[in-house]
């Protein structure tokens, strides 16, 4: 009987390792939203007086940052924190003006 108990123990350990590996792969696939392109746009064109839309429109690099951030929203997880969703909303509004 002892070999059967050892076998179950090995099987249980193997299942634990497989589960841990699967969870690690899922965690690696679910990366946090990279807001750095949006933050660059905000740091250059948003202030106490609002958004400098004319300046943003004239800056090709900033428009690229905005487009990059908007593209990343397609892969945004529903589990992102509220701040990420608010950033997403604000970026969509800025891009539509």
MIPAZA-93376 format. One record per atom (N, C-alpha, C): residue number from 1; y, z, x. Coordinates in nm, 3 decimals. Atoms other than C-alpha are relative to their C-alpha. Example, Ala and Ser with C-alpha at 12.3 -4.5 7.8 and 13.67 -1.06 7.14 Angstrom:
REM MIPAZA-93376
REC  resi        y        z        x
REC     1   -0.119    0.000    0.089
REC     1   -0.450    0.780    1.230
REC     1    0.120    0.000    0.090
REC     2   -0.119   -0.006   -0.082
REC     2   -0.106    0.714    1.367
REC     2    0.109    0.073   -0.077
//
This chain:
REM MIPAZA-93376
REC  resi        y        z        x
REC     1   -0.120    0.000    0.080
REC     1    0.000    0.000    0.000
REC     1    0.126    0.000    0.084
REC     2   -0.119   -0.011   -0.085
REC     2    0.237    0.071    0.282
REC     2    0.062   -0.137    0.032
REC     3   -0.061    0.130   -0.028
REC     3    0.280   -0.300    0.374
REC     3    0.080   -0.055   -0.117
REC     4   -0.074    0.048    0.117
REC     4    0.392   -0.377    0.016
REC     4    0.136    0.067   -0.009
REC     5   -0.128   -0.072    0.003
REC     5    0.660   -0.108    0.035
REC     5    0.092   -0.054    0.107
REC     6   -0.081    0.057   -0.108
REC     6    0.779   -0.241    0.370
REC     6    0.049   -0.139   -0.038
REC     7   -0.037    0.135    0.041
REC     7    0.781   -0.593    0.223
REC     7    0.118    0.006   -0.099
REC     8   -0.109   -0.014    0.095
REC     8    1.000   -0.484   -0.070
REC     8    0.128    0.044    0.071
REC     9   -0.115   -0.047   -0.075
REC     9    1.227   -0.307    0.172
REC     9    0.065   -0.116    0.075
REC    10   -0.052    0.117   -0.071
REC    10    1.264   -0.624    0.378
REC    10    0.065   -0.097   -0.098
REC    11   -0.055    0.089    0.102
REC    11    1.318   -0.829    0.064
REC    11    0.133    0.052   -0.052
REC    12   -0.126   -0.060    0.045
REC    12    1.585   -0.587   -0.054
REC    12    0.109   -0.019    0.105
REC    13   -0.098    0.019   -0.107
REC    13    1.758   -0.606    0.284
REC    13    0.043   -0.146    0.007
REC    14   -0.030    0.143   -0.002
REC    14    1.737   -0.986    0.278
REC    14    0.095   -0.035   -0.115
REC    15   -0.089    0.023    0.114
REC    15    1.895   -0.989   -0.069
REC    15    0.140    0.056    0.026
REC    16   -0.130   -0.060   -0.034
REC    16    2.171   -0.756    0.052
REC    16    0.078   -0.089    0.096
REC    17   -0.066    0.088   -0.097
REC    17    2.246   -0.985    0.345
REC    17    0.046   -0.129   -0.068
REC    18   -0.036    0.123    0.070
REC    18    2.244   -1.293    0.121
REC    18    0.121    0.023   -0.091
REC    19   -0.112   -0.032    0.087
REC    19    2.479   -1.126   -0.126
REC    19    0.129    0.019    0.080
REC    20   -0.118   -0.021   -0.086
REC    20    2.716   -1.016    0.151
REC    20    0.052   -0.133    0.053
REC    21   -0.042    0.131   -0.050
REC    21    2.720   -1.369    0.293
REC    21    0.067   -0.082   -0.110
REC    22   -0.060    0.073    0.112
REC    22    2.791   -1.519   -0.048
REC    22    0.139    0.053   -0.033
REC    23   -0.131   -0.059    0.027
REC    23    3.075   -1.275   -0.109
REC    23    0.101   -0.036    0.108
REC    24   -0.088    0.037   -0.110
REC    24    3.221   -1.353    0.232
REC    24    0.047   -0.144   -0.016
REC    25   -0.038    0.140    0.020
REC    25    3.215   -1.727    0.158
REC    25    0.099   -0.014   -0.115
REC    26   -0.092    0.005    0.113
REC    26    3.384   -1.673   -0.179
REC    26    0.136    0.054    0.041
REC    27   -0.126   -0.060   -0.043
REC    27    3.648   -1.450   -0.023
REC    27    0.076   -0.094    0.092
REC    28   -0.067    0.094   -0.089
REC    28    3.720   -1.709    0.244
REC    28    0.056   -0.118   -0.076
REC    29   -0.046    0.113    0.080
REC    29    3.754   -1.981   -0.019
REC    29    0.122    0.035   -0.084
REC    30   -0.111   -0.042    0.085
REC    30    4.003   -1.779   -0.225
REC    30    0.112    0.055    0.088
REC    31   -0.110   -0.041   -0.087
REC    31    4.300   -1.773    0.005
REC    31    0.125    0.026   -0.083
REC    32   -0.126   -0.031    0.068
REC    32    4.633   -1.628   -0.098
REC    32    0.093   -0.119    0.009
REC    33   -0.098    0.107    0.005
REC    33    4.908   -1.866   -0.193
REC    33    0.097    0.013    0.117
REC    34   -0.095    0.000   -0.111
REC    34    5.122   -1.961    0.107
REC    34    0.138   -0.032   -0.055
REC    35   -0.135    0.018    0.054
REC    35    5.478   -1.910   -0.010
REC    35    0.103   -0.029    0.108
REC    36   -0.097    0.019   -0.108
REC    36    5.637   -1.974    0.330
REC    36    0.088   -0.125   -0.018
REC    37   -0.091    0.113    0.022
REC    37    5.764   -2.326    0.239
REC    37    0.109    0.033   -0.104
REC    38   -0.096   -0.040    0.104
REC    38    5.929   -2.183   -0.074
REC    38    0.101    0.100    0.057
REC    39   -0.090   -0.098   -0.062
REC    39    6.073   -1.893    0.126
REC    39    0.102   -0.067    0.091
REC    40   -0.096    0.074   -0.084
REC    40    6.230   -2.141    0.371
REC    40    0.108   -0.065   -0.087
REC    41   -0.098    0.061    0.091
REC    41    6.396   -2.324    0.081
REC    41    0.096    0.107   -0.050
REC    42   -0.086   -0.107    0.052
REC    42    6.524   -1.998   -0.064
REC    42    0.097    0.052    0.106
REC    43   -0.086   -0.056   -0.104
REC    43    6.656   -1.873    0.268
REC    43    0.116   -0.094    0.033
REC    44   -0.107    0.097   -0.031
REC    44    6.858   -2.193    0.315
REC    44    0.093   -0.026   -0.118
REC    45   -0.078    0.052    0.113
REC    45    6.976   -2.273   -0.037
REC    45    0.018    0.094   -0.118
REC    46   -0.020   -0.095    0.109
REC    46    6.964   -1.963   -0.258
REC    46    0.081    0.118    0.051
REC    47   -0.082   -0.114   -0.038
REC    47    7.221   -1.686   -0.251
REC    47    0.056    0.068   -0.123
REC    48   -0.058   -0.075    0.112
REC    48    7.434   -1.460   -0.467
REC    48    0.066   -0.092   -0.102
REC    49   -0.067    0.095    0.092
REC    49    7.609   -1.762   -0.617
REC    49   -0.098   -0.097   -0.065
REC    50    0.101    0.087    0.060
REC    50    7.281   -1.928   -0.716
REC    50   -0.060   -0.092    0.103
REC    51    0.067    0.097   -0.086
REC    51    7.106   -2.231   -0.574
REC    51    0.095   -0.115    0.031
REC    52   -0.080    0.115   -0.042
REC    52    7.288   -2.498   -0.375
REC    52   -0.085   -0.125   -0.019
REC    53    0.084    0.116    0.033
REC    53    7.120   -2.792   -0.548
REC    53    0.042   -0.123    0.078
REC    54   -0.048    0.117   -0.075
REC    54    7.340   -3.051   -0.374
REC    54   -0.049    0.006    0.144
REC    55    0.049   -0.015   -0.137
REC    55    7.251   -2.912   -0.032
REC    55   -0.150   -0.023    0.008
REC    56    0.145    0.019    0.003
REC    56    6.882   -2.901   -0.122
REC    56   -0.034   -0.147   -0.017
REC    57    0.026    0.142    0.024
REC    57    6.894   -3.258   -0.251
REC    57    0.024   -0.083    0.126
REC    58   -0.034    0.075   -0.121
REC    58    7.050   -3.376    0.077
REC    58   -0.091    0.032    0.119
REC    59    0.083   -0.046   -0.113
REC    59    6.797   -3.194    0.299
REC    59   -0.145   -0.045   -0.020
REC    60    0.135    0.058    0.014
REC    60    6.479   -3.401    0.336
REC    60   -0.109    0.102    0.036
REC    61    0.100   -0.099   -0.042
REC    61    6.292   -3.121    0.519
REC    61   -0.019    0.108   -0.108
REC    62    0.009   -0.102    0.105
REC    62    6.373   -2.865    0.249
REC    62   -0.069   -0.057   -0.124
REC    63    0.069    0.062    0.115
REC    63    6.265   -3.109   -0.024
REC    63   -0.149   -0.012    0.029
REC    64    0.141    0.005   -0.038
REC    64    5.940   -3.152    0.170
REC    64   -0.066    0.136   -0.012
REC    65    0.053   -0.135    0.017
REC    65    5.894   -2.775    0.180
REC    65   -0.023    0.032   -0.147
REC    66    0.014   -0.025    0.144
REC    66    5.952   -2.756   -0.194
REC    66   -0.120   -0.077   -0.056
REC    67    0.113    0.080    0.047
REC    67    5.705   -3.038   -0.257
REC    67   -0.132    0.058    0.049
REC    68    0.122   -0.061   -0.054
REC    68    5.449   -2.873   -0.029
REC    68   -0.040    0.124   -0.078
REC    69    0.029   -0.120    0.078
REC    69    5.478   -2.545   -0.215
REC    69   -0.049   -0.036   -0.140
REC    70    0.042    0.041    0.134
REC    70    5.451   -2.718   -0.552
REC    70   -0.141   -0.057    0.002
REC    71    0.137    0.053   -0.011
REC    71    5.140   -2.905   -0.436
REC    71   -0.103    0.112    0.013
REC    72    0.095   -0.111   -0.020
REC    72    4.979   -2.576   -0.333
REC    72   -0.027    0.076   -0.130
REC    73    0.020   -0.070    0.128
REC    73    5.019   -2.446   -0.689
REC    73   -0.125   -0.048   -0.073
REC    74    0.119    0.055    0.065
REC    74    4.732   -2.671   -0.798
REC    74   -0.124    0.081    0.031
REC    75    0.117   -0.078   -0.039
REC    75    4.489   -2.446   -0.614
REC    75    0.024    0.150   -0.016
REC    76   -0.035   -0.142    0.016
REC    76    4.655   -2.118   -0.713
REC    76   -0.101    0.069   -0.091
REC    77    0.097   -0.078    0.074
REC    77    4.410   -1.857   -0.834
REC    77    0.068    0.079   -0.112
REC    78   -0.054   -0.082    0.109
REC    78    4.462   -1.679   -1.166
REC    78    0.019    0.145    0.040
REC    79   -0.009   -0.140   -0.044
REC    79    4.423   -1.355   -0.975
REC    79    0.118    0.025    0.093
REC    80   -0.118   -0.021   -0.084
REC    80    4.741   -1.410   -0.774
REC    80    0.089    0.106   -0.063
REC    81   -0.091   -0.101    0.056
REC    81    4.992   -1.126   -0.811
REC    81    0.114   -0.063   -0.078
REC    82   -0.109    0.048    0.084
REC    82    5.276   -1.158   -1.058
REC    82    0.111   -0.065    0.082
REC    83   -0.106    0.057   -0.083
REC    83    5.524   -1.226   -0.778
REC    83   -0.030   -0.146    0.036
REC    84    0.037    0.138   -0.031
REC    84    5.332   -1.543   -0.687
REC    84    0.024   -0.091   -0.120
REC    85   -0.022    0.080    0.121
REC    85    5.345   -1.665   -1.047
REC    85    0.150   -0.017   -0.027
REC    86   -0.145    0.012    0.018
REC    86    5.719   -1.592   -1.064
REC    86    0.058   -0.098    0.102
REC    87   -0.042    0.098   -0.100
REC    87    5.770   -1.785   -0.740
REC    87   -0.035   -0.141   -0.046
REC    88    0.043    0.131    0.049
REC    88    5.572   -2.073   -0.889
REC    88    0.092   -0.050   -0.110
REC    89   -0.090    0.037    0.110
REC    89    5.784   -2.074   -1.204
REC    89    0.138   -0.039    0.054
REC    90   -0.132    0.029   -0.054
REC    90    6.108   -2.058   -1.008
REC    90    0.004   -0.130    0.078
REC    91    0.005    0.125   -0.075
REC    91    6.004   -2.341   -0.777
REC    91   -0.007   -0.119   -0.094
REC    92    0.006    0.110    0.097
REC    92    5.916   -2.558   -1.076
REC    92    0.136   -0.023   -0.065
REC    93   -0.134    0.013    0.059
REC    93    6.256   -2.487   -1.231
REC    93    0.095   -0.068    0.100
REC    94   -0.089    0.058   -0.102
REC    94    6.441   -2.566   -0.906
REC    94   -0.031   -0.149    0.018
REC    95    0.036    0.140   -0.021
REC    95    6.246   -2.890   -0.865
REC    95    0.037   -0.089   -0.117
REC    96   -0.033    0.082    0.117
REC    96    6.333   -3.003   -1.216
REC    96    0.150   -0.020   -0.018
REC    97   -0.147    0.013    0.014
REC    97    6.712   -2.963   -1.172
REC    97    0.048   -0.115    0.083
//
